[in-house]
Amino acid sequence: MKGFRHRNIVRVRNFEVDWQGIVHNAVYLQYFETGRFEYLRTTGYLLETLSVNRNSRVVLARNEVDYLHPAKFDDELEI
């Protein structure tokens, strides 16, 4: 990620974790979507409901995640 300039920091919230305090697998996809929108915002893309729904040419057809280690409650994550 050294060459990639955009970074977004999120903090793991209590409702995103299971009873062991580990982030639920599906939540990571929400983090990725947040990172995508923040990236678009920094590039000057017009973020309105119509522009995102009609003008966006990105279609996400598949997700794959390689988990290196679990994120836990109150961790700060860099996306």
SULCORRA-V702457 format. One record per helix or strand. SS is the DSSP state (h for helix, s for strand). FROM is the first residue (numbers start at 1). LEN is the number of residues. If there is no record, write none. Layout:
BEGIN
<<SS	FROM	LEN> <SS	FROM	LEN>>
END
This chain:
BEGIN
<<s	9	3> <h	14	3> <s	17	1> <s	22	2> <h	25	18> <h	49	7> <s	72	1> <s	76	3>>
END
